[in-house]
Amino acid sequence: MKDAREKLLWVIENAQEAIKHIDNNAKRLAVGKIDEIEFDSTESKWILINKVIDEEGKL
């Protein structure tokens, strides 16, 4: 039973950390600090995309 409880606590802690990252990225997206957010499932990480437009209006 103790092992199951420890695993559950580990899952909860990781979920809380993931929620913090999602919340921070959503805030950055909302204020324009980043332009897009993508999730790379092959590496299990979020990719933050900043699109920079040059003087001619090209990305």
Order of alpha helices (4+ residues) and beta strands (2+ residues): alpha-beta-beta
